[in-house]
Each structure stands twice: as structure tokens, then as C-alpha cells.
Amino acid sequence: MPNNDRPIAEEGELFATHIGGAATLEGVMMRGRDHWAVAVRCEDGSIYTEEHDLPAPESRSAWTKLPLVRGCVSLVSSLSLSYKAMEIAAEHAFEEDDAPGKSSPVGKSCAAESPDKPATASSTADACAPSQNSQHDEQTSSDGSGWQFVLSTAFGLALGMGLFVALPVGLSNLLMGPLTSDNTVAWNLCEALLRIIVLIAYVGGIGLVPDMARLYGYHGAEHQSIHCFEHGLPLTPENAAKFSRIHVRCGTAFLVMTVMVAIVVHTLVPVGAWADGLGLVGILRSLFVFASRIAMLPLVAGLSYEVTVKWAGSHPDNPLVKIALWPGLMMQKLTTRTADEGMLECAIAALKLVDEHERKAR
């Protein structure tokens, strides 16, 4: 029986590849250095795949590669890419009846003939030839999705700020009283503990919804297939099923690390003393503390990236690395499920497309 709750990657595997990914609706997105692909299980049981190039790393401005800044840039880029992948998945996982004249754009793979044979761009290029109106349709869709991205991002940010920033700040005020220069450490620890409780409750709660449970299953499939790839085994569902659904390079570890880093940053920045100096009381003081948390988010995200990606990635065998990553690994027991064969097939289909592209680019 595979040990799907193993928390630590096997020796020699840690950061063996830079390829990572994310779960989507009924599918998985995989990302390499300059290419990404998504594989989605369609309602008829076939697998739809789509792949796109990414801007070359050397084409980015020098300032985006600076310490702290690169973490924020990476986070925004990852969120944008995840949204695009989710949009593709939503379009193909629950397809409506084909409209007359509807066709697939060039560069995208039509549905596979069977679940065991995922489609590829090369094998289905002729079947995917665009109609005369496809360019216009794609442009219209692109314009619409831009607004959808802005609105969904704004809603997501508002929800995140409310749950994970405003709520812990408000509860800390009730339990500890206002933040002052005298209770900074205790107040920040209380806020961090409440934020962790809210995070665990939220992640665990939405995991009880059947659709989210399946999304967590595809998250597990992403990890299991990458484990298999990192061990150098043939990418098959049978081989991937032997590996853990927990992986050290998961974004969940980054999310948990931000909570830990925030404790340090919020304690060192004398927000309570500033509020004392300004003479703020009541709701104005609470709003000032809330605003300070928002203002420090880029710093917290940047530091978290330096710890989880740069420091941990360069020192995989350091005992401190294992300690620092352990909370994130434990959280993955909530954000992943052991994948079934169909989920693993999707993850493998996307991973193969990215790997094949990078092999050709070498």
C-alpha cells in the first residue's frame, strides 16, 4: 500500500525539478521555466490539453529579480496563471452543447479519443483548425476575461482581507484590548494564532464541499505525479500512486510561512507605538492597525519567498529548513486528497507536455 501521508520527500528528491503546478476544476496545470500546460477531464471522459509559452526569464526587468521584490512578482504571476488555467478548465470540464460553427483555436488540443489517450497539439492539429471567425471570438473572449479577472481578483482580495486580516485584528482587539507599545509581542502572537485558526477552519470547511474535495484530489495528483517525475520513474498513474500527496514545494507551505514571517515583521515594526504617538483610539486605532497589516503584506510576502524558495531551496538538508517547512507540510493534509487514477492521468498529461517542451528547448 502506498504511504500517502508521508510528510517529507525521500532523500535526493527535494527540489530535483523546478516544475510545479496547481489544481484546477477537474484538472491540473503544470508550469516550467518558459512553458505551461493544463489538462482537464471532460464530461465524456476524455482529456483536453492546452499549452502556452511563458515570457523568458531573461526578458524580465532587472528590478523584478531583486530580493523581496521577486517574491511579490512571483506571487502575482502565479495567481494570474492559476486564474487563466482555472478559466480554461471551467470552459472544458463542463462543456455546453457545441454551438454551430464552434471550433477550437490553433495551439490548443481537442478532446482525446479516450481517457487513456490524452490529446496532444501535434496529434490533433488538423482537427483543431480555426474557423474564419475564431480570431474574433478569441479576441472577444479575451476582452471579457480581462474584466472577469479584475472583478474576481478584487472579490478574492476583499474576501481574503476580511477573513485573514480584518477578522484576526478585530478578535485580537476584543481579547487583548488595543495594540499598544506595551503589549506588542503578546498581541501579535494572539493575532497570528487567530489567523492560523481561521485559515485551518476555512481550508478544512470548504474541503467538506464535494467539488472542493475533488479539487483537493487534483492537488494531490499534482504532487504525486511530480514526486514520480523527481524519482525518475516512468510517468504512469500506477507509479505516481505510490508516492505521497504531500510535497515540500507546495504553495501551501508558502502560505503558512507568511503567517510565521508576519509574527516577526509585525513585532519589529512599532505599529502600537505609532498609534500611541498619533493619539488614536477606538475604531480609528483598529483601522490604523488594519491598514498597517495591508501595507506590510508585500514585505511579508517577499520575505516568505526568500525563506521558502531561496533559503530552503539552497539548503534542503538543513534541519532548520525541515522545521520551518513542517507546518506547511501538515497543512497540506487538509489541502490535498489522495488522487484517483483519472486525476493522476490529468496531472501526468500536463506534466509531460511541459517536460517535452523543455527537453526540446535544451
N, C-alpha and C positions, 0 to 999 in steps of 0.2 A: 504493500500500500504506500502511495506517495505521502511524504510528510509535508502537508500543505500549510502547516502553521510554523515552519521553521523560521525564526526571526532573522537570522544572519546568513548572508550569502556564503557559499562554500569558498574555501581559501583559493586564491588565484583567479576568482571571478570578479571581484569588486572593481567596477569601472573599466571592465575589459572592452567595452564599446561605448561610444558616445551616443548611439541611437537610443532614443526614448520615445515616449508616446503618451496617449491619453485615450480613455474610453469615450465612445460616442453612443448615440442611440443605436442599438443593435449592431455595433461595430467597434472598430479600433482605428485610431490614427497613429501612424509612426512617423518620426521625424529624424532626419540625418543632418549633416552639415549644410548641404545645399539642396535638399530634396525632401519632400514629404508625400505621404500616401495615406489614403483612408480606404478601408474595406468594410462594406456594410452588408448584412444579411437581409435580403429582400423577402417579401411576403411569400413568394413562390419557392423559397428555399435556396435560391441562387445567391451568389456573392457579387456585389457590384464593387468595382475598384476604381479609384481615381487618384492621379498623382500630379504633382506640380513642383516646379523648381522654387527654391528659396534664393534670396539675394546672397551673393557670395560674401563670406565673412570679410574678405579684404576690401570690399566695396563700401563698408560702413565707415562713417566718420571716426576719426581718432578719438574724439571726446566720448563716444559711446562705449569705448573699451576701457575707460578709466575705472579704477576701483570705486566701488559703491554705485557709480553711475551704471556700469554694465549690468548689475543685478536688476535695477529698475527697468532698463531697456529689455533685458531678457524676459522679465515678468510680463511686460506689456506685449511683447512679441508672442509669447506663449499663449496668453489669453486671447489675442486676436486670432492666432492659428487654430486654437481649440474651438473658437466660435465658428470659423469657416468650416472646420471638419464636422461640427455638430449640425450645421446648416445642410451640408451635403447628405449627412446621414438621415436627417429628418425628411429630406426630399425623396430618398430611395428606400428607406426602411418601411415606410407606409405609403406606397405609391397609390395614387388615384388611377382610375381608368385612363388609359392613354387618350389624349385628345387627338383629333385628326391632324395629320401632318407633323405631329410632335416627333422630334429627333434629338439625339444626344450630340453635344458639341465635340469637336475634334479634341483629341488628347484625353478623353475620358473613356473608360471601358464599359461596355454594355454588360448586362447581367450575364452571369455564367450559365452554361448549359445545365450544370448540376452542382449541388453543394460541394461535391468532391473535386470539382474542377473550376477554380476561380478564374474569372475572365482576366485577360491582360490587354494592355493597349495594343500590343503587336498582333495578337490573335484576333482582335475584333475591330481593327481599324476600319475595314470596309463597311462593316455593319453599322458603324457609328458615324458615317458620313453625314455632315450637316445639311439641313435644307437651306434654301436661299434666305429664309427669314431667321435662321438660328443666330446670326450675329446680332441682329436687332433684339431678339428675345433675350440673349445673354446680356446685352448692354442694359436692357430694361430691368432685368433681374438684378444686375449688379448695382444699379442706381437704387433700387428698392432695398436691397440687402444692406446698403450703406446706412440708411436711416434706421433699419431694424437693428443693426449692430450698435448704433449710438444709443437708441432707446433701451435696448436690452442691457447694454453696459451700464447706462445710468441707473436703471432699475436695480441691477445686481449690486452696484456700488452702494446705492441707498440702503438696500436690504442688509448688505454686509456691514456698513457703518452703524446701522441701527442695532443689529444683533451683537456684533463683536466689539464695538467701540462704545456707543451710547449706553447700551444696557449695562455692561460691566461698570462704567463710570457712575451711572445713576445708582446702581445697587451698592457700590462702594461708598457713596455718599451716605446712603441710608444706614449702612452697617458701621462705618468708621468715622462718620462725620466729614466735613470738608477737608480736602487735601491742604495741608499746611507744611511749613518748613520743619515742623516738629514730628510729624507722623509720616514722612515721605516713604521710608522703607516699608513700614507695615501697610500703608495704604496701597502702594504699588504691588505688593505681594498679594493683597486681598483682591485687587483688580485683576491681576494675572490669573489667580485661582478661579475667579468667577468667569473669566474669558474662556479658560480651559473647560469648565463645566458646561458653559453654553455651547462651545464647539462640539464637545462629546455628545451632548444631548441632541444637537441639531443633526450631526452626521449619523448618529445612531437612529434618530427618529425617522429621518427621510429614508433610511435604509429599510424600514418596515414596509414602505410602499413597493408593491411588486415591480413596477417599472424601474424604480431606483435600485432595487435588488439586482435586476438584470444588468443595469449599468455598472454596478459594483462587480458583477461577474465578468463583464468585459474588461474592467480594470484589472481583475485578477489574471485574465487571459493575456493582457499586455505584459504583465510581469513574468508570467510563466514562460511565455514564448521568448522573451529577452533572456531569461535565465538559460533556456535551452541554447539559444544562439551564442551566449557567452561561454558556454561549456563546449562549443564546437560540435554539437550533435546535429544530425540531420533535422531540419525543421518539419516535424510531423506532430499531429495532435497527441499521438501516443508518447513521444519523447517529452513534449512540453508538459504533459500532465504529471510527469514525475517530479516536477520542481515546485518550489514554494510560490505562493501568491504574494509573498512579502518581498520587497526589493528596496535596497538602500538608496537608490536614486529616484525614488518616488517623490512627486511634488508634495505629498502629504508630510514628508519629513521636513520640507522647506516651510510648510505652513506652521507646523508645530515649533520649528526653530524660531519663527518670527515672534511667537509668544514668549519664548525664553529670552531672546535678544531684547524684546521690548521691556522686560523687567529691568535689565541693566540700563538701557537708554533712559527710560522714564525716571529711574532713581538718580541717575547722574545729572540730568537736566533739571535745574531747580524751579520747576513749574510752581510748586507751592510757595516758594519764597517770592517769586514774581507776582503771584496773586496777592500775597500779603502786602507787597510794596505798592501795588495798584489800589489796595483797599477794596478789593472785590468781595462781595458777599452774596449769599443766596444763589439764585439762578444764574446771575452773571458769572459767579465763580465757577459753577458747574460748566457753563458754556465755554469759559476760558480753558478749563482742563480738557474738555472735549475737543476744542479747536487745536490745542497743543498736540493731542494724540494724532489728529489728522495731519498736522504739519510735519510730525516726525515719522510718518509712515514711509516716505522714501528712504530715510536714513535707516529705519529698521529693516526694510526690505533689502536695501543694499548690503547691510552688514550680514543679514541672514544668508544671502547669496555667497558672500565671501567665506562664511563658515562652512556651509553645506556643500558648496560646489568646489571652491578653490582650495580651502584648507583641508577638508575631509577627503577631497579627491586626490590631493597630493600626499596624504598621509593615511592611507587606508588601514594600515596595521597598527596605528597609534591607539592605545587603549582609550585615550580621551575622545577619539573620534567615535568609537563604539558607544561610549557613554553618551556623547552628545546626540547621536542618531537614534539611540534606543527609544525615546518617547515617540518619535515619528514612526518607527517600525511597529510599535504597539498600536498606534492609531490606525495603521493600515489593516489591522484585524477588523476594524469597522468599515473601512472604505473599500475593501475588496471582498470577493467571494471566490471560492474555488470554481474555475470555469468548466463548462461542459465542452464536449468535442466541437460543437458548432461554433462556440465562442473562440476556441483556440484556432479553428480554421480561419476565421476572420483576422485574428491577430497575426497569424503566420503569413496570410496573403499580403497584408500591408507591409510587414517586416521584410518579406522577400523583395518587394518592389523597391524599397529604399536601399536594401543591400545590393541588389543587382545594379542599380543606378550608380552607387558609389564604387562598385568594382569596375564599372566601365570608365568612370571618371579618373581612376588612378593612372 
